[in-house]
Amino acid sequence: MKMKSVYSLLYPMDRHFFALLLFFLLPVRTTASEVVAVLSSDLDAYREALDGFTNTFGGSPSVTILASKTLPPVKSDTRLIVAFGGRAAAYSYPKNTPLIYCLSPGTIIDPAERDAATVKIEMMPSPEVLSNRIALLSPPSGKIAVLWIADVFSGYVADLTKRSTTNLAFVSKRMTSSDRLPETLREIHTQAQSIWLLPDPNLIKQDCFATLKQFSLSNKIPLYVPTTTLVQKGAMGAVVISFHDIGVTAGQTAHQLMKGANVPPVVFPSNTQIHVNMETANLISPENAQAIQKNADKVYP
């Protein structure tokens, strides 16, 4: 008598279901030629994100650094391209190859213009997470002015302002150019109690930050920024996502794409940290400094 499998004895009608379930549970195995990682340059930030991606996704993707050479033609068996940085994200890739791009705050690629999945890994927390986390840094109540210029942030700011509460409100302060920053700050002085700077390349510049920092210290208005580096340089605080965690999120997203899952065009990393410059906090908000330090994951100096 021919023996039947355990699955067929226990679940005679569900063998296809179990095969499908195992497909989604087992890790996806790929070769180096199937996954191509493209870095805008050899910056530590891109390398850190690449490590996070590789550790999560597994394997050893084929790596190209655009600053040192031209990207070779993508092979026909390539199943995924992962781009790190704005230059890498903006490169012209085959439209029928799935693309994940990250560390490119000023870049947005319309998925409708490509024939395969196109996913951006954000550098910012989701509006929901940001609103909850920044409340731990802010005064008990008041308005937070959100500074930005680039069109790519329109949807994010709209969602963020919708999450305003009776105690904490987000107010959009969009500028046409960074030249309008001094004028906008004069308006903020009478309209808001703190400032949130988006990772907008038009504003993340040395001269803009110097102006913002001086305004913050002179008027005792907290300045919240998107990166740890700016906290170390004197901004009061930040809700940050590490470059490694951005890469981890890219790796998790890659697993989903490889398994045929539907992935939204924008994915927000879930791990966030609050970083605080305590010297600045004591200067701007000494009455709240102790509570701010208690809520911080990391303090400077």
N, C-alpha and C positions, 0 to 999 in steps of 0.2 A: 504494500500500500504506500503511495507517495505521501510523504509528510508535508503538511502545510506550514507556512510560516506562523510565528506567534501572532503577528499583526493580523493575518487573514483569519485566524481562529477567534481572536478576541474582537476584532473590528472588521467584519467581512465587507462592510459597505464604505469604510473610511480609509482605505489604503492610500488613495490619492491625497486625502487630507493630510495624512501623516507624512507623506513624501514632501508635500508643500511646506508643512510645518518645519521639517528638518532642514529644508532649503533656507528658510529664514533664520533658523537658529544657528546653523553651522557657520563658521567664519568664511569669508570670501578669500580665496587664494588667487593671487595675481603674480605675474612676473614683472621684472623691472621695466620691460618694454611696454607693458600694458598701462602703466601709470607714469605720467610725465609731470615733474615739478619744475616750474619756471620761476626764478627769483629775479627781481628787478636789479639787484646788486648783491654784494656779499655782506651787507649790513648784518650786525648781530641779531637785530630784531627778526629779520627774515629767516636766519638760521635757527633761531629759537623756535619760531613758529613751525619751521620744517621738521625740527626734532619732535615737536608735539604731534604733528601729523603722522610722522613715521612710526612713533611709539604706539599710536592709537590704531592706525590702519594696518601696520605691519609691512614687512617686505622692505625693499630698497628701491624707491622710484628712481627713474632716470632724471638727473638734475641738470638744468641749464641755468647759468647766470648770465643775464642779458648784458650786463655791463662789460663782460669780458669777451663775448662772442655772439654771433647771430644764432637764433634758434634754428636748429636743423629741422627739416621737414618732419612733421608728425607721421609716424608709421601707421599703416592701415590697421594694425592690431591694437592700437592705443585705445583703451577703454575710458580713460579719464585724464584730464589736464587739471592741475592745481597751480594757480598763479598767486605769487606772494609779492605784493606791492603794486602801485598804480601803473607803472610802465609795463609790468608783466601782464596785468589784467587787461590793458588796452591793446595788447598784441593781437594780430589777426590769426585766429586759430580756425581749423576746420569746423564748420558750423554743425556738423553731425557728430561731434565728439563732446560728451558732457564736460562742463567747465565749472570748477569751484574757484572763486577768487577771494582774497582777503588782504588785510593791511593796505587797503586802497580807499581811504575815506572820501576822496573827491571823485570816485569813479562809480558809475552805475551802468550796467549793461542790460539792455532791454531783452528779456528772454524771448520775446516775439520775433526778434531779429535772428534767432538761432534755431536750428532744427533739433537740438538736444538740450537736456536739462542744463540750466545756467543758474548757479546759486552764489550769492554773496554772503560771506561770513562777516558780520558787523564787528567793528572795534568797540562799539558802545553796548551797554546793557539795553535790554528792551525798555521801552518807556515805562512799563509797569514796574520793573525791577528798579530802574533809576529813580522813579518817584518815591519808592519805598526806602531806598538806601540813602538818597540825598536828604531825606527828612531827618536822618540821624546826625547830619552835619549842620543843618540849618537852624536858625532861631526858631523858637516855638511856633511862631506864626509869621506870615508876611508873603511877599511876592518875590519870585526868582526870575530875573530877566535872562532870557535865553538868546545868546548872541550867535548869529549865523549869516551866511551870504549865499552859498551855493544851492542850486535848485535841488540837488540830491537829498537835502535834509528836509524838504517840505513836508513829506508824509510823516516823518519822525516827529517833527515839531508839532504838527497838527494833533497827533496822537498824544503827545506829552501834555499839551495844553488842556486836552479833554480830561486829563487825570488830576486836574486842580481840585483842591478841597477847600473847605471854608477856612482852614488854617494855613494851607500852603498852596499858592497859586503860581503857575508857570505862565510867564508873559513873553510872547514872541517879540524879539527886537531884531528884525532882519534889516541888513544894510545893503546898499547897492555896490559898495566897495569898502575896502578897509580905510579909505580916506575919511569915511563918515564916522569912524570910531569915536573920536573926541566929542563930536556933536551928540552921538548916541549916548555916551556916558553922561553927558550933562543932563539928558532926559532921564536916564536911569536914576540919577541922584535923587530925584523927587518922586520916582514911580516904583522903585523896588528896594528890597532890603538885602539882596544878594545877587550874584551873577553866576550863570552857568555858561561856560564856553564850549561849544560843540567842537569836535575834531575837524574843523573846516580848514583846509589848506590855505584858504584866503586870509585866515586870521591867526593860524598857528605860525607866526613869524616873530622874529626877535623884537622888532620895533613895536608890533602890536602888543606883545606880552609885556614889554617894558611899560607901555602906556597903561595897560590894564592893572598891572601890579602897583604902579604908583597911585592910580585912582583908588584901588582897593585899600591900600594902607592909609592914604590921606583922608579918606572918608569913612574908614572903618566899615567897609562893605565887603563881606566875604566873597572871595573869588574861587569858584569851583572849576576844575579843569579836567580834561580827558586822559592825562598821562601822569605817571609818577615823576617824570623828569621835570615837569612844570611845578609840581609840588615841591620838589627839592630846590627849585629856583625861587620859591617864595610864595606861590599860590597857597591858599589856606588848605584846600583839600581836593580830593578826587575820588570818584567811584571808577575803579579801573578793572580792566581785564588783561591778564598777562599775555604776552605774545605766545607763550607756550600753550595757554588755554585756548587761544584763537586757533592754533594748529590742531589741538585736540578736537575742537568742534569741527574743524575741516575734516579730520579723520573719521569722526562719527558720521558726518554727512556723507562722506565718500562710501562708507559701508552701506548706508541707506540707498544711495543711488545704484550701487552695484547689485543690490538685491531687487531693484525695480520699484522701490517705494516712491511715492509722490512726495517731493520735498518742496517747501515754499521757496520763492526766489530770494528771500532774505532770511537768514538764520542768526539768532542772537545767542552768543555763548551764555551759559547759565552761571558760571563761577565768577563772582565779583569780589573785590576787596575795597575797603575804605582806607585811603592813605591820607595822612594829615601832617602838615607842617606846624608843629606846636609853637614854634617861635612866632609865627604869623598869627596863629589862633590866639595866643596870649596878648598880642598887640591889638587885634581887631575885636575880639569877643572874650575878654578875660572872665566874664561872668558865666560863660558857657564852656570854657576851655576844658574843665575837668570832665564834663559829660561827653564832649567831643572826643577827648582822648580815650575814654572808656569804650566808646563805640568803634574806635579805629582798629583796623587789623595791623596797620604799620604806621609808625610815627617817625617824623624827621624834625630837626636834625638828631 
